[in-house]
Amino acid sequence: TLNKIAMVQSMMGGFEEAMALFLRVLAIYTSSFGPDHPEVAYTLVKVGEIQLHWDELDSSMATFSEALRIQTTTQTPDHLDIGDTYVHIGDVHVKRHQFLEAQSLFEQALHSYKTGGLVESHMRVKVVHEKIGNKGGDSAFDPTFCTGGWMCGTSVGILDFNREKKVQNEEQTITSYLSEWFGQ
């Protein structure tokens, strides 16, 4: 589908091509399903990720906020997509140096993930814990931590849960990421 082609383009650094495809998908989904459909929200998040990567902070905030509005009216509060959107909005706040706002959103994401059934060892939960500096249960926010993965506002996900250990097999990590997120 166009959505998956756009995601691959984004992962390979072809952000202009990906953005054009995501905007096409957004137009198709909006005309097919209406403006308040979960697929529209999902595609808005993908557009917002690229805007965030390009440091278009106002645009990405507006795009993520619209996606969150749709998600909170069409999905249950424990839906994992809502947690992901909280993380993305938190990332915008980090880039704006609004760390208290970011911490609040990261904590909302954790709540969404945990009520959605994710365990502490799940990738999404671990990443958010790292973002808020919550390794040992404290809530000291560490605004300097960012692994460069999808949770830090870029669209490719090479996640480094342990700062001392670097990912040795990038291809295996991407395959694992894709399998977990897209069920492939």
C-alpha positions, -999 to +999 in steps of 0.1 A: +000+000+000+010+036-003+013+039+034+039+011+037+058+025+007+059+059+025+071+043+057+099+026+039+109+058+021+109+075+055+131+048+070+156+051+042+158+089+046+136+098+016+115+122+037+103+144+008+090+113-011+075+099+021+058+132+029+042+133-006+030+097-002+016+103+033-003+134+021-018+113-008-028+086+017-042+113+040-064+127+012-076+092+002-084+082+038-101+115+046-124+112+015-130+075+020-135+073+058-142+109+068-119+133+087-124+116+122-112+081+114-084+062+132-066+057+098-066+094+093-051+099+127-024+073+121-014+090+088-014+124+105+011+110+130+033+099+102+031+134+087+039+149+121+069+126+125+084+140+093+076+176+102+093+170+136+123+155+118+125+187+097+122+208+129+089+222+118+078+224+155+046+244+151+034+223+122+042+190+139+025+201+171-006+210+152-005+177+133+000+156+164-026+175+183-052+168+155-042+131+155-046+130+193-080+147+190-092+120+166-076+092+186-092+102+219-127+104+203-125+072+182-104+049+204-103+037+240-080+056+264-057+026+267-051+023+229-014+022+222-016+047+194-027+073+219+004+066+240+026+069+209+011+103+201+017+115+236+053+106+231+056+125+199+040+156+214+064+153+243+093+152+218+081+185+203+082+199+238+117+186+244+129+203+212+112+235+225+130+231+258+097+228+276+108+199+298+080+198+323+054+196+296+074+169+279+077+149+312+039+151+317+032+138+283+058+110+286+041+100+319+007+100+301+022+077+275+034+053+302-001+053+317-016+046+283+009+018+276+004+002+310-034+003+310-031-010+274-014-041+287+022-035+279+048-048+304+078-030+318+101-049+294+082-038+263+102-016+239+078+013+240+077+013+278+115+011+281+120+040+257+097+063+276+113+053+309+147+063+294+132+096+282+121+105+317+151+091+334+130+065+352+155+036+354+152+031+391+116+043+397+124+080+402+109+105+380+138+128+373+135+139+338+166+138+316+160+161+287+194+154+272+187+117+266+176+108+231+187+077+212+178+091+177+150+066+173+114+070+163+105+082+198+129+111+195+112+126+165+129+107+137+111+081+117+137+053+117+139+033+149+173+021+161+167+021+198+195+021+223+181+011+257+215+008+273+237+038+266+269+017+271+259-010+246+256+000+210+234-018+185+258-042+167+235-055+140+215-026+125+196-047+100+184-072+126+172-043+148+152-027+120+137-061+111+127-066+148+113-031+149+092-037+118+080-070+130+068-056+164+052-025+149+037-038+117+033-075+124+055-087+096 
